[in-house]
Amino acid sequence: MKYELLENDFIEVLDKKLYRIRALKNFNRVEQGELGGYIEKYDNLSQRGNAWVYGNAVVYGDARVYGNAELCDNAVVCGNARVYGNAVVCGNTRVCGDAEVCGVAEVYGDARVYGNARVCGNALICKRNDLITVSNIGSRNDTTTFFNTDNGIYVKCGCFYGSIEEFEEAVKDVHTGTKHEVIYLKTIELAKIQIKGEV
């Protein structure tokens, strides 16, 4: 085991007891004995890998943090959310619902990642309008997530992950002449306006 729950050091959030964690060994930047943030149960934070919850960050419900992911400051991960890979979630952010943050994504500030949003790769989410999700569109009635990165707007839609320009080309190739093409192209326009202010 890499950490333990401190039964006498807890906070209550929405009628749930969240227990402070303490490292049982050295790993990554964490030293044995170091206190971390708060989790509801052992299922919330993997005992494997370098994942860690720092400061006043909290994880509860069926949410999971694993891999090399890090939560810090006042971040909240709840519901069925997943934070993994080398993702970093800090500040006053909220990752809730069935949302996923993975890869080397960074979510900070007072950003919100909710619902079925999938933020991955080198995403850089620092404010609420750095991300937009549109659900129940396309041939699979799936959720499409548009998000800010250092390299512009990227898209996660089903098995597609790439730049907004690559997504637009894929839409034109796959859905030419269908309502899905029209809906996706309108959604691309919406994402550009929301994330980059392009009118």
VOFI-185775 format. One record per residue: residue number from 1; x, y, z of N, C-alpha, C in turn. Coordinates in pm, 1 decimal, always signed. Each point is the difference from the previous one (the first is absolute). Layout:
REM residues N
[r NUM, [X, Y, Z], [X, Y, Z], [X, Y, Z]];
...
//
This chain:
REM residues 199
[r 1, [+83.6, -118.6, +0.0], [-83.6, +118.6, +0.0], [+87.8, +124.6, +0.0]];
[r 2, [-42.0, +101.2, -75.4], [+79.7, +123.3, -2.7], [-57.5, +106.9, +91.6]];
[r 3, [-126.8, -16.0, +43.0], [-60.0, +99.8, +89.6], [-104.2, -66.4, +88.5]];
[r 4, [-41.1, +75.2, +103.1], [-107.0, -45.3, +88.6], [-98.3, +113.7, +22.6]];
[r 5, [-119.8, -35.3, +43.1], [-100.6, +98.8, +39.1], [+15.3, +28.0, +148.3]];
[r 6, [-6.3, +125.7, +38.5], [+8.6, +35.6, +141.5], [-141.8, +14.0, +55.0]];
[r 7, [-43.0, -98.8, +75.5], [-138.8, -4.7, +46.8], [-36.7, +115.1, +92.5]];
[r 8, [+97.7, +60.2, +65.6], [-28.4, +110.1, +92.0], [+17.1, +138.1, -62.1]];
[r 9, [+33.8, +4.6, -127.8], [+19.0, +127.1, -70.0], [-89.7, -1.5, -123.9]];
[r 10, [-117.7, +56.9, +13.8], [-96.5, -5.6, -110.7], [-77.5, +130.4, -11.2]];
[r 11, [-63.1, +17.0, -115.2], [-93.1, +110.9, -22.7], [-129.7, -61.4, -50.8]];
[r 12, [-106.3, +75.1, +6.3], [-126.7, -48.3, -54.6], [-39.0, +85.1, -119.9]];
[r 13, [-33.0, -67.9, -108.5], [-44.3, +63.6, -123.4], [-125.9, -71.5, -45.3]];
[r 14, [-110.1, +72.2, -8.7], [-127.4, -58.4, -43.6], [-33.2, -127.6, +77.2]];
[r 15, [+7.9, +7.0, +130.6], [-29.5, -112.4, +89.6], [+93.4, -119.3, -18.6]];
[r 16, [+114.9, +20.8, -61.3], [+99.2, -107.4, -15.3], [+122.6, +37.3, +82.0]];
[r 17, [+58.7, -98.2, +65.6], [+126.0, +21.2, +70.6], [+114.3, -23.1, -97.5]];
[r 18, [+87.1, +100.2, -9.9], [+118.4, -11.7, -83.3], [+121.2, +3.6, +91.5]];
[r 19, [+86.5, -99.3, -14.6], [+112.3, -17.3, +90.8], [+130.4, +50.6, -61.6]];
[r 20, [+79.7, +67.6, +82.2], [+131.7, +44.1, -47.0], [+85.4, -123.3, -25.0]];
[r 21, [+87.3, +9.9, -100.8], [+89.8, -110.6, -30.8], [+141.2, +32.5, +47.5]];
[r 22, [+75.3, -106.8, +30.6], [+139.9, +14.2, +41.0], [+82.2, -103.6, -75.8]];
[r 23, [+111.8, +45.2, -58.2], [+87.8, -88.9, -76.4], [+70.7, -97.7, +93.0]];
[r 24, [+4.4, -126.0, -40.3], [+68.6, -103.8, +77.4], [+140.5, -28.7, -52.8]];
[r 25, [+31.3, +60.6, -116.4], [+133.2, -19.3, -57.1], [+31.1, +116.4, -93.4]];
[r 26, [+124.2, +11.5, -40.7], [+41.2, +102.3, -95.4], [-38.2, -43.7, -140.9]];
[r 27, [-53.5, +91.6, -78.9], [-23.6, -24.6, -142.5], [-13.9, +135.2, -68.7]];
[r 28, [+48.7, +7.3, -122.0], [-4.6, +123.8, -77.2], [+50.2, +115.8, +86.8]];
[r 29, [-80.8, +105.0, +20.9], [+41.1, +112.9, +85.0], [-56.8, -10.7, +141.4]];
[r 30, [-62.5, -109.9, +30.7], [-64.6, -19.3, +130.4], [+95.7, -74.5, +93.0]];
[r 31, [+10.0, +48.7, +122.7], [+86.8, -64.2, +98.0], [-81.9, -75.7, +103.6]];
[r 32, [+55.4, -107.6, +48.5], [-65.6, -79.5, +103.4], [-41.7, +91.3, +115.4]];
[r 33, [-124.6, -16.1, +45.1], [-52.3, +80.1, +109.6], [-69.6, +127.5, -45.0]];
[r 34, [+17.7, +39.0, -124.7], [-61.8, +123.0, -51.8], [-151.8, -12.6, -1.5]];
[r 35, [-66.1, +106.1, +46.3], [-145.5, +2.8, -3.0], [-46.9, +49.4, -136.2]];
[r 36, [-109.3, -57.4, -45.0], [-58.5, +40.6, -127.5], [-136.3, +60.8, +20.9]];
[r 37, [-81.0, -3.5, -104.8], [-135.7, +52.3, +5.2], [-95.4, -100.3, +62.0]];
[r 38, [-125.1, +3.2, -45.1], [-105.2, -80.8, +61.4], [-68.6, -87.9, -103.5]];
[r 39, [-24.9, -124.9, +38.1], [-76.0, -91.7, -84.3], [-103.8, -70.9, +86.2]];
[r 40, [-103.5, -49.1, -65.4], [-105.7, -69.6, +73.2], [+38.8, -143.1, +32.9]];
[r 41, [+66.2, -66.2, -94.1], [+31.9, -142.5, +16.6], [+122.2, -35.5, -83.6]];
[r 42, [+56.2, -115.7, +26.5], [+120.3, -42.3, -70.3], [-20.6, -11.5, -150.7]];
[r 43, [-120.9, -30.2, -45.3], [-27.1, -10.0, -143.3], [+20.0, +132.4, -72.6]];
[r 44, [-0.3, +112.4, +72.1], [+12.3, +131.2, -64.4], [+141.6, +30.6, -49.9]];
[r 45, [+102.2, -58.0, +61.8], [+139.1, +27.5, -36.5], [+76.4, -131.4, -6.8]];
[r 46, [+57.5, -26.4, -115.8], [+71.9, -125.5, -20.5], [+119.7, -11.9, +93.8]];
[r 47, [+23.9, -121.7, +43.9], [+118.2, -29.2, +81.3], [+121.9, -22.3, -89.5]];
[r 48, [-23.5, -12.2, -130.3], [+109.7, -21.8, -95.7], [+30.3, +130.6, -71.8]];
[r 49, [+114.4, +4.5, -65.5], [+37.8, +119.7, -74.4], [+37.8, +114.2, +92.9]];
[r 50, [+7.5, +119.7, -57.0], [+40.8, +118.2, +76.4], [-113.9, +97.6, +25.4]];
[r 51, [-122.0, -40.1, -26.6], [-113.8, +90.2, +20.5], [-4.0, +46.3, +145.4]];
[r 52, [-38.3, +129.8, +18.7], [-4.5, +54.6, +135.2], [-99.4, +115.0, +6.3]];
[r 53, [-56.8, +17.8, +117.6], [-92.0, +110.1, +28.5], [+68.5, +89.7, +102.1]];
[r 54, [+28.7, +124.0, -38.1], [+72.5, +94.9, +84.4], [-94.9, +101.4, +63.7]];
[r 55, [+51.7, +70.6, +100.0], [-67.4, +116.1, +57.8], [-140.1, -27.9, +50.6]];
[r 56, [-94.7, +81.6, -43.3], [-139.7, -15.2, +40.1], [-84.8, -62.6, -110.2]];
[r 57, [+63.5, -59.0, -99.1], [-74.0, -65.0, -108.1], [-77.8, -118.3, +55.6]];
[r 58, [-115.1, -29.4, -61.1], [-85.2, -109.2, +48.0], [-45.9, -88.1, -115.6]];
[r 59, [-19.1, -128.4, +32.7], [-52.8, -97.6, -94.6], [-104.2, -81.4, +74.4]];
[r 60, [-119.2, -13.1, -59.4], [-104.1, -78.1, +66.2], [-99.0, -57.4, -100.3]];
[r 61, [-96.5, -74.1, +53.1], [-93.1, -71.0, -87.4], [+72.2, -118.1, -62.2]];
[r 62, [-30.6, -27.5, -125.8], [+68.2, -108.0, -71.8], [+113.0, +53.2, -86.7]];
[r 63, [+42.0, +123.0, +23.4], [+108.9, +60.3, -76.5], [+130.6, -72.4, +29.2]];
[r 64, [+91.1, +1.9, -100.5], [+128.4, -66.8, +15.6], [+112.9, +85.5, -53.5]];
[r 65, [+111.5, -1.3, +72.6], [+122.7, +65.7, -41.7], [+106.8, -108.0, -3.6]];
[r 66, [+68.1, -13.8, -114.5], [+98.7, -107.6, -11.5], [+105.8, +34.2, -104.3]];
[r 67, [+92.2, -94.0, -22.5], [+113.1, +26.3, -88.7], [+98.3, +91.4, +70.0]];
[r 68, [+35.9, +108.6, -65.6], [+90.4, +100.0, +58.1], [-71.5, +133.1, +20.1]];
[r 69, [-130.9, -2.9, +4.9], [-79.7, +122.6, +10.3], [+21.2, +67.8, +135.0]];
[r 70, [-17.2, +132.7, -0.4], [+14.6, +78.3, +122.2], [-116.7, +95.4, +15.8]];
[r 71, [-53.5, +6.1, +120.5], [-100.6, +99.8, +37.8], [+63.2, +88.4, +104.7]];
[r 72, [-26.9, +129.9, -6.3], [+56.4, +88.8, +100.7], [-90.8, +119.2, +25.1]];
[r 73, [+41.1, +82.7, +91.8], [-73.9, +119.3, +41.5], [-138.1, -40.3, +52.4]];
[r 74, [-106.1, +56.3, -58.8], [-137.0, -28.4, +44.9], [-79.4, -78.1, -103.8]];
[r 75, [+67.5, -74.5, -84.3], [-66.3, -74.5, -106.8], [-95.7, -103.9, +57.9]];
[r 76, [-108.8, -23.9, -73.8], [-100.5, -99.4, +38.4], [-20.9, -95.5, -116.0]];
[r 77, [+8.1, -129.5, +28.4], [-32.3, -103.5, -98.2], [-106.4, -86.7, +64.1]];
[r 78, [-115.7, -11.9, -65.4], [-111.7, -71.6, +61.2], [-85.6, -68.6, -104.8]];
[r 79, [-106.6, -64.3, +45.8], [-87.2, -74.4, -91.1], [+71.1, -123.7, -48.8]];
[r 80, [-2.6, -22.3, -130.7], [+70.5, -112.3, -62.7], [+121.4, +48.2, -77.5]];
[r 81, [+47.5, +119.2, +29.0], [+109.3, +60.2, -75.3], [+128.1, -81.2, +13.4]];
[r 82, [+85.3, +12.4, -101.4], [+129.7, -66.6, -2.1], [+107.6, +103.0, -34.2]];
[r 83, [+108.3, +0.9, +77.8], [+117.0, +81.8, -28.9], [+117.3, -96.5, -0.2]];
[r 84, [+71.9, -7.0, -113.3], [+105.6, -100.7, -10.6], [+104.3, +41.7, -102.3]];
[r 85, [+94.0, -90.6, -25.8], [+113.6, +34.5, -85.3], [+91.4, +92.3, +77.8]];
[r 86, [+45.2, +106.2, -64.1], [+83.8, +100.2, +65.3], [-76.6, +129.7, +20.4]];
[r 87, [-130.9, -9.9, +7.6], [-85.4, +117.8, +13.3], [+23.9, +71.2, +132.4]];
[r 88, [-17.5, +133.4, -3.3], [+12.6, +83.1, +119.9], [-127.1, +83.1, +11.4]];
[r 89, [-64.6, -8.2, +116.3], [-122.5, +76.5, +26.5], [+25.4, +82.4, +125.9]];
[r 90, [-2.8, +133.0, -14.5], [+34.6, +89.0, +111.2], [-95.8, +118.0, +9.7]];
[r 91, [+25.8, +86.5, +95.5], [-80.7, +119.4, +17.2], [-133.6, -32.3, +63.3]];
[r 92, [-103.4, +68.6, -44.6], [-136.3, -22.8, +50.4], [-82.6, -77.7, -101.3]];
[r 93, [+63.5, -86.9, -71.8], [-67.3, -73.2, -107.4], [-93.9, -106.6, +53.8]];
[r 94, [-93.4, -40.4, -87.1], [-93.2, -108.2, +29.0], [-0.9, -94.4, -119.1]];
[r 95, [+20.5, -128.8, +25.9], [-12.7, -104.0, -101.8], [-105.3, -96.2, +53.4]];
[r 96, [-116.2, -2.0, -63.5], [-114.0, -72.5, +55.9], [-76.1, -76.8, -107.1]];
[r 97, [-100.5, -73.8, +44.3], [-80.9, -78.1, -92.3], [+79.3, -117.0, -52.3]];
[r 98, [-8.2, -24.5, -129.4], [+76.4, -107.4, -64.3], [+119.6, +55.5, -75.3]];
[r 99, [+44.7, +118.2, +36.2], [+109.3, +67.2, -70.3], [+131.5, -74.9, +19.2]];
[r 100, [+89.8, +16.2, -99.1], [+133.8, -56.8, +6.2], [+102.2, +107.1, -33.5]];
[r 101, [+108.3, +3.0, +78.2], [+114.4, +85.1, -28.0], [+120.3, -92.6, -3.1]];
[r 102, [+71.8, -1.2, -112.9], [+108.5, -98.1, -13.6], [+111.7, +55.5, -86.7]];
[r 103, [+96.7, -85.9, -29.2], [+115.9, +42.2, -78.1], [+85.0, +93.7, +82.2]];
[r 104, [+45.9, +108.1, -62.0], [+76.4, +101.6, +72.7], [-85.3, +125.7, +15.3]];
[r 105, [-129.2, -19.6, +4.4], [-93.1, +113.1, +12.4], [+22.4, +73.7, +130.0]];
[r 106, [-19.3, +132.4, -4.8], [+7.1, +84.5, +118.8], [-131.1, +75.5, +12.5]];
[r 107, [-64.1, -14.6, +115.5], [-124.2, +70.6, +28.4], [+23.5, +78.5, +127.9]];
[r 108, [-17.9, +131.1, -6.7], [+28.3, +82.0, +118.2], [-84.8, +125.8, -2.5]];
[r 109, [+26.9, +89.3, +94.7], [-83.6, +119.4, +12.0], [-133.7, -38.4, +61.8]];
[r 110, [-108.3, +49.7, -57.4], [-132.2, -42.7, +48.4], [-77.0, -68.0, -112.8]];
[r 111, [+72.1, -80.7, -76.7], [-59.8, -73.8, -111.2], [-94.3, -108.0, +51.5]];
[r 112, [-94.5, -37.3, -84.0], [-95.9, -106.0, +30.6], [-0.5, -100.5, -114.6]];
[r 113, [+15.8, -128.1, +32.8], [-8.3, -107.4, -98.4], [-110.3, -92.4, +48.6]];
[r 114, [-113.7, +2.6, -67.0], [-119.5, -70.0, +47.1], [-53.5, -97.3, -103.9]];
[r 115, [-102.8, -73.7, +43.5], [-75.3, -84.9, -93.1], [+86.5, -107.6, -59.8]];
[r 116, [-8.0, -15.0, -131.7], [+76.5, -102.6, -71.9], [+124.1, +57.3, -66.2]];
[r 117, [+47.3, +114.1, +44.9], [+115.7, +65.1, -62.0], [+121.8, -90.7, +6.8]];
[r 118, [+79.5, +2.0, -107.4], [+124.9, -74.7, -6.2], [+110.8, +98.3, -34.2]];
[r 119, [+84.1, +32.8, +98.5], [+109.9, +92.9, -19.4], [+128.0, -81.4, +4.9]];
[r 120, [+75.6, +2.3, -111.2], [+115.6, -89.5, -7.2], [+114.7, +66.4, -73.6]];
[r 121, [+105.1, -77.5, -22.7], [+115.8, +51.7, -72.4], [+65.5, +114.1, +75.4]];
[r 122, [+31.9, +108.0, -71.8], [+68.3, +113.1, +62.8], [-97.4, +115.3, +25.4]];
[r 123, [-119.3, -33.7, +44.6], [-101.6, +101.6, +29.7], [+49.7, +97.5, +104.7]];
[r 124, [-45.1, +125.3, -13.1], [+36.7, +105.1, +93.4], [-127.7, +76.6, +32.9]];
[r 125, [-64.2, -37.4, +110.0], [-128.4, +56.7, +39.3], [+22.4, +83.7, +125.4]];
[r 126, [-10.8, +133.2, -13.7], [+22.1, +84.2, +117.4], [-121.4, +86.6, +32.6]];
[r 127, [-95.6, +6.1, -90.6], [-123.1, +73.3, +28.8], [-116.1, -76.2, -63.6]];
[r 128, [-117.7, +31.8, +43.3], [-116.4, -77.6, -40.7], [-22.7, -3.4, -149.9]];
[r 129, [+32.9, +107.3, -71.5], [-25.6, -3.3, -143.2], [+116.5, -57.6, -80.6]];
[r 130, [+94.3, -68.0, +64.2], [+104.7, -73.6, -71.0], [-48.1, -137.9, -42.5]];
[r 131, [-124.5, -29.8, +27.1], [-54.5, -133.1, -24.1], [-147.7, +12.4, -35.6]];
[r 132, [-42.9, -78.6, -97.1], [-143.0, -8.4, -30.0], [-31.2, -143.4, -41.1]];
[r 133, [-110.4, -50.8, +50.5], [-45.6, -133.3, -39.0], [-138.4, +10.1, -61.7]];
[r 134, [-22.7, -82.9, -99.7], [-131.1, -8.5, -63.4], [-35.6, -148.1, -3.8]];
[r 135, [-114.6, -32.9, +57.7], [-39.0, -140.9, +11.6], [-111.6, -36.1, -96.5]];
[r 136, [-11.3, -128.6, -20.1], [-105.5, -59.8, -83.1], [+3.3, +49.9, -143.3]];
[r 137, [+120.6, +9.0, -56.7], [+12.7, +34.8, -141.0], [+80.4, -106.5, -72.3]];
[r 138, [-6.8, +2.9, -131.9], [+73.1, -95.3, -81.7], [-75.6, -130.0, -15.5]];
[r 139, [+56.5, -89.0, -78.7], [-66.8, -126.6, -30.1], [-12.3, -89.9, +122.5]];
[r 140, [+81.4, +26.1, +103.9], [-5.6, -81.4, +122.3], [-70.8, +70.6, +114.8]];
[r 141, [-51.9, +120.3, -24.3], [-61.4, +79.4, +107.3], [+93.4, +9.5, +120.4]];
[r 142, [+124.7, +31.0, -27.3], [+104.3, +2.6, +102.0], [+27.1, +144.2, +44.5]];
[r 143, [+93.5, +15.6, +92.1], [+43.0, +131.9, +45.3], [+128.9, +37.9, -72.0]];
[r 144, [+4.2, +122.2, -48.9], [+119.7, +54.1, -64.5], [+54.3, +110.2, +90.4]];
[r 145, [+128.9, -8.2, +31.9], [+64.5, +96.6, +88.4], [+103.8, +79.6, -78.5]];
[r 146, [-11.2, +131.5, +6.6], [+96.7, +91.9, -59.2], [+73.2, +66.8, +115.9]];
[r 147, [+133.5, +9.2, -7.6], [+74.5, +58.9, +110.3], [+125.5, +70.0, -48.0]];
[r 148, [+43.8, +95.0, +79.6], [+117.1, +80.5, -29.3], [+127.8, -78.9, +26.2]];
[r 149, [+101.4, +22.1, -85.2], [+134.7, -53.2, +22.6], [+99.6, +108.2, -39.8]];
[r 150, [+127.8, -24.5, +24.6], [+104.2, +92.0, -45.7], [+4.1, +8.4, -151.8]];
[r 151, [-53.9, -101.7, -66.5], [+2.0, -7.8, -146.2], [-135.1, +30.9, -62.4]];
[r 152, [-87.2, +70.1, +71.4], [-131.4, +32.5, -53.3], [-108.4, -89.5, +58.6]];
[r 153, [-114.8, -2.3, -64.7], [-114.0, -78.8, +47.6], [+14.8, -145.1, -46.1]];
[r 154, [-18.9, -90.9, +93.8], [+0.8, -142.8, -31.7], [-137.2, -58.8, +29.9]];
[r 155, [-24.6, -117.8, -58.9], [-131.9, -63.0, +7.4], [+15.5, -145.8, +38.7]];
[r 156, [-89.2, -44.6, +90.9], [-13.4, -142.9, +31.8], [-143.8, -37.3, -30.6]];
[r 157, [-17.7, -89.2, -96.6], [-133.7, -42.9, -42.2], [+7.8, -148.0, -35.3]];
[r 158, [-58.3, -86.9, +82.7], [+11.1, -143.3, -25.1], [+146.0, -39.1, -2.9]];
[r 159, [+42.8, -66.8, -107.6], [+140.5, -40.1, -10.1], [+86.0, +108.8, -62.8]];
[r 160, [-60.7, +111.5, -41.3], [+77.0, +109.4, -59.4], [+61.9, +87.0, +108.9]];
[r 161, [+128.4, +33.3, -18.6], [+68.4, +98.0, +82.3], [+95.4, +75.0, -91.1]];
[r 162, [-15.7, +130.8, -8.0], [+89.5, +78.9, -83.8], [-40.2, +145.9, +2.4]];
[r 163, [+64.0, +78.7, -86.0], [-27.8, +143.2, -5.0], [-138.5, +24.7, -58.6]];
[r 164, [-52.5, +119.7, +24.1], [-131.9, +34.6, -51.7], [+1.4, +0.8, -153.5]];
[r 165, [+112.7, +35.9, -59.8], [+12.5, -2.3, -145.8], [-5.1, -142.9, -52.6]];
[r 166, [+69.7, -90.7, +68.1], [-3.5, -141.1, -39.6], [-140.2, -57.5, +17.9]];
[r 167, [-66.9, +42.3, +106.8], [-136.5, -46.7, +24.6], [-93.6, +47.7, -111.2]];
[r 168, [+13.1, +125.9, -40.0], [-84.6, +53.8, -106.8], [+20.2, -79.1, -129.6]];
[r 169, [+123.8, -32.0, -32.2], [+27.9, -80.4, -120.4], [-60.4, -139.6, +12.2]];
[r 170, [+13.7, -62.0, +116.6], [-56.5, -133.9, +21.2], [-151.8, +2.3, -13.4]];
[r 171, [-63.7, +103.5, +54.1], [-145.4, +13.4, -10.3], [-40.6, +9.1, -146.1]];
[r 172, [+70.0, +81.9, -76.5], [-32.7, +15.8, -142.8], [+22.5, -129.1, -77.0]];
[r 173, [+103.0, -75.9, +37.0], [+27.4, -127.5, -67.3], [-103.7, -106.9, +32.2]];
[r 174, [-37.8, -8.6, +127.3], [-86.0, -109.6, +46.0], [-148.9, +30.7, -13.4]];
[r 175, [-38.5, +125.1, +23.0], [-143.0, +32.5, +10.5], [-52.4, +92.9, -110.7]];
[r 176, [+69.0, +7.1, -111.9], [-40.7, +89.6, -108.5], [-146.6, -18.3, -37.2]];
[r 177, [-71.7, +113.0, -3.8], [-139.2, -1.7, -44.6], [-100.9, -51.0, +101.2]];
[r 178, [+41.2, -21.3, +123.6], [-93.2, -50.1, +101.8], [-27.3, +108.6, +104.3]];
[r 179, [-100.9, -23.4, +80.5], [-28.7, +94.2, +108.7], [+115.7, +3.5, +99.3]];
[r 180, [+73.3, -112.2, +13.6], [+113.3, -5.0, +92.7], [+108.2, +99.7, -41.7]];
[r 181, [+22.5, +12.7, -131.6], [+97.5, +97.5, -48.1], [-42.2, +140.8, +40.6]];
[r 182, [-124.7, +34.2, -21.9], [-50.3, +133.6, +32.0], [+13.1, +27.0, +150.0]];
[r 183, [-41.5, -95.9, +81.3], [+4.8, +18.1, +146.1], [+144.1, +14.2, +48.4]];
[r 184, [+88.5, -87.9, -47.4], [+140.4, +9.3, +42.2], [+62.2, +132.6, -43.1]];
[r 185, [-25.3, +44.7, -122.6], [+58.8, +125.0, -47.6], [-51.2, +119.3, +80.4]];
[r 186, [-127.8, -0.5, +35.8], [-54.6, +107.0, +85.1], [+63.7, -5.3, +138.4]];
[r 187, [+21.3, -120.6, +49.2], [+61.5, -17.6, +132.2], [+145.2, +48.0, -2.0]];
[r 188, [+70.9, -23.6, -109.5], [+137.1, +49.0, -15.1], [+1.6, +152.4, +5.8]];
[r 189, [-94.8, +64.7, -69.2], [-10.2, +146.8, +5.4], [-23.5, +46.8, +143.3]];
[r 190, [-91.8, -65.9, +69.2], [-31.7, +33.2, +138.5], [+124.2, -12.3, +88.5]];
[r 191, [+76.4, -108.5, -17.2], [+119.7, -21.7, +81.8], [+103.1, +108.9, -23.4]];
[r 192, [+17.9, +41.0, -125.6], [+96.8, +106.0, -30.5], [-40.0, +131.2, +66.8]];
[r 193, [-128.6, +29.7, -1.2], [-47.6, +122.8, +62.8], [+17.2, -7.5, +152.3]];
[r 194, [-39.4, -112.5, +58.5], [+5.9, -15.5, +145.6], [+143.8, +0.0, +52.4]];
[r 195, [+87.5, -77.2, -62.6], [+134.0, -20.4, +55.2], [+97.2, +110.4, -41.1]];
[r 196, [-3.2, +40.6, -124.5], [+97.5, +97.6, -49.2], [-60.6, +136.4, -30.0]];
[r 197, [-131.8, +13.3, +8.8], [-64.0, +128.5, -28.1], [-0.7, +34.2, -146.7]];
[r 198, [+17.2, -101.8, -87.1], [+1.7, +23.4, -144.5], [-143.3, +13.4, -51.6]];
[r 199, [-31.5, +116.8, -56.4], [-133.7, +21.1, -52.3], [+4.9, +4.0, -151.2]];
//
